[in-house]
Amino acid sequence: MTPAWVAASVLGGLWLLATLFQLGDVATVFLDSRTARDRDVPGRIARERTNELFWVIPVAALVALGVGVGIDQAGRFAGVVEPAAGLGGGSGSLAFATLFLLGLAVLVVGVATLALVAVAATDPISYLALRREMRDCEGQRITPGQLDGFAARLAQVDRRTRSRARSKHLLVTAPIILRAATVVLGIAVVAVIAVAQAQHPTTTGAALAGIGVIAPVLSALFAALATRFAISSDAAWRRVYARQRLDILKLLDGFERSTRKRVPGLGDRVARALRILGRQQAQ
């Protein structure tokens, strides 16, 4: 097999793997758009979006793979690792290559697992976690210090939510970058197959060239679907967050009354949140 066809085969395999990830992306973001509701189940993780958890695995795996390949290339550059001269390059080289691949696989799986566990852990900086904590304090005597702490936590969650919702961050998120990269990979598959067919024309190559044209089209279709469902999911979750924030404001108002300590502008914030929620539900 010529180098051009080897490159086409490798790119084709990578594109198929990326397409599988795209299918998972579309499925999970569609699930998020249909399951956005306020569920306060004790013990449930705060990060309920399945798509956020899904993207942790490929991103962490790519990072771990890049680290492993970088270690290997650095070792070769420094002269610590000698490349094996084919299958007959010696049992020592073959054993080292096998151990390196095994270690790289463990690294990829380990980093992806740790990243998934870290993201899946209960997120204390969320409306849901804050509301649950405040509800646990209902019926108790709240000190002014606790009230100020709850108000500060709410401001922190508000800042985090606003930073996630800014449109300028839309094009620099990992899902958007990987969706665009898959489309570019599909275009690269078509280009490499065309070059290989031009250099070494074959009947099979002609068939592959015709089939390969659908690669960028299919990738673009999946990317468009995922983006469309992501927009719908974000809108649905914003409504959920608005309801959770309204509950927190009501709890803060009740705590403020019990402590007889006025929080500046709290009544106006509750009224404004009620009006915003009413407009969202009317849409």
N, C-alpha and C positions, 0 to 999 in steps of 0.2 A: 504494500500500500504506500502510495506517495505521501510526502509530508503534507501536501495541501489537503489530501483526503483525510489524513490523520487529524489535522486541525479542524476540518469540517465535522468529523465524528465527535471530537471532544466538545466542540461548541454545541453540536446537536444534543449531546447528552446533558450538558449544563442547562440548555434551554428547556429540555424535558423536565429536569429537576426543578427549575425555576417555575415552570408552568404548574407543577404540582403544588408548589407553595402559593401560587396565585389562586388556585382553586380553593385552598384552605383559607386564604385571605378573603376571598369573596364570600365563602360560606360563613366565616366567623363574623364579618362585619354585617352581613345580612341578619345573622342571629341577634347581634347587638341591637340592630335597628328595630327588631320585632319584640325584644324582651326588655326594653327600657321601661322599668317601673320601679316604684319605691318599695323596696322589700327590706325590712329591718329584722333580719333573722339573727338571733344571738349566735356568735361563732362564725358567721359568714364573713369572708374577707371583704374589705372595703372596696377593693378594686374589682368591680363586677364585669367589666368589659372583657369579653372573651378574646376580641381581636388584639387587645394590648398584651395579653398573655401569649397569644399565638406567635406574635412577631418576636418575642424574646428568644425563641428557639433558633430560628435561622440567623438572626443578628449575632447572637452569642456564638453560634457555631462558626460563622464566618470570621469573627474576631479570633476565636481559638485556632481556626485553621490558618489564618494569616500569621499568628504568633508562631505556630509550629513550623510553617514553611520559612518564616524569617529566621528562626533558630537554625534550621537546616542550612539555609543559604549562608548565614553568618559563619557556621562551622566550616563549610566548604571554602569560603573566602579566607578564613584564618588558617586553613590547612589542617584543621583538627580532624575533619571527616574527609576521607578519600572516596570519590565516587566509584561505584562498582563497575568493573569492566564487563558488562553483560552478565548473563547468568553464570558464566564460568569465571567470574571475577574473584572467586575464593569464597570459602565457607564463612570466613570472618565477615566479609563485606555483606554477604547475604543475610547472616544472622543480625548484623547491625541494622541493615535496612528493615528487616522484619520487626526488630524491637522498636525502631523509630516509628514505623507505621502504627504499631500497637500503642506506643505512648501517645502518638498524635490522636488516635481514636479516643483514648481515655481522656486526653485533654479537651477534645471537642465536647464529648458527652458530659464531662465534669463541669466545664464552664457553662454550658447550656443549662444544666440542672441547677447549679448554684444561682444563675441569673433568674431562672424561672421561680425558684423558691424565694429569692429576694423580692421580686415583683409581686408575687402572690401573697406575701406577708401582709398582715393587716396594716392599712395605711392610716396613721393617726391624723394626717392632715387632710381631712375630708369632711363634708357636711354630715355624712351618715355617722361617722365615728364621733364627731362632736355632739350631734343630737342624741346619740345613745348615751354618751357620758352625762349630758345634761339631764336626760330623763331619769337617770339613776339618782340624781340629786333632788328630784321633785319630792316635796313633802319635808325636806330638811331645811334647816336654817342656813341660808347662804350668806357668807361673809362678803363685805365689799371687795376684799382681795380676790375671792373666788369669782365674783361677778366680773371684775376687771380682767381676770385670766380668761374667762369665757369670751368676753368681748375681743380680747387680743387674738385668741385662737380663731374667732370668726373673721377678723380682718386678715389674718394669715391665709385662711382658706379662700377668701375672696380674691386676694392678690394672686394666689396660685391658679385659681379658676380663670381669672381674666387673662393671665399670661398664656394659658393653654388655648384660650379662645381667640387670640389675636391672629388676624389673617396673615400677617407677615411670617408667622411660623409655619404656615400651611405647607410651604414648599421645601422645608428643611427637616421634616419628620422622616423617621426611618421608613415607614410604609410607603410614603410618596416617592422617596429616593429609590427604593427597591422596585416599585412598580414601573418607574421610568426606566430603570436599569434593565428590566426584563424586556421591555420593548426594544431597547438598544441591542440587547443580546439577540433578539429575533432578527433584527436587521443585519447584524453581523453574521448570523447563520446563513442568510440568503446570499450575502456578499461572498463569504468564503466558499460556499458550494458553487457559486457561479465561477469563481476563480479556478477552483479545482477542476470543474467541468471544462473550462476553456483550456487548461493546461493538459489535461488527460481525459478527453471525452470518452464516456462510456454510456451504454444504454441505461444502466442503473443510475448513473449520475444524472442523466437527463430527467428521469422520473423523480429523483430526489430534488432536483432543482425546481420542478413544477410543484412538488408538495411543499418544499421549503418556503414558498412564497406566503403560505398561510401563517407562518410562524409569527412575523411581526403583527399581522392582522389579529390573530388570536390573542397575542399578548396585549395589544392595545384595547381589545374588547374587554378582556378581564380587568385591565387597569381602569377602564372607564366605569365598569360595573362596580368595582370595589370603591372607587372615589364617589360614585353616586350614592351607594349605600352608606358610606362613611358620613356624607353630608346629612343624610336622613337620620342616621344614628346620633350624630352630634346634636341635632335639633331636638330629638326626643330626650336625650339625656340632659340637655339644658333645661327642659321643662321639669324633669325630675329634680334636678339640683335646685331649681327655683322653689319647688314645694318644700324640699328639705330645709332650705334657707329660711323660708317663711316660718316653719315650725320652730327653728332656732330663735328667730326674732321674737316669737310669741313667748317662748320659754324665758328669754332674756327679760322681756317686759314683766313677766310674772315674778322672776327673781328680783328685779329692780323694785317692784312694789313691796315685796316681802322685806327687803333690806332698807326700804325708805331712802334709797340713794338714787338720785336721778342720773340717768345716763343721757348726756346731751344729744338731742335729736332722735332718741330711740322710738318715740311715738310716731314721728314723721317717717322713719325708716319702715316701721311695720305697715303704716298706711300705704306708703309707696310700693312696698312689696306686694301688698294685697291687690293694688291696682294693676301692677305688672302681671301678676299671676292670672288675674281675671281676663286681661287682654290675650294672654297666651292660650288660655283654655277656650276663648271665643274664636280663635283662629282655626 
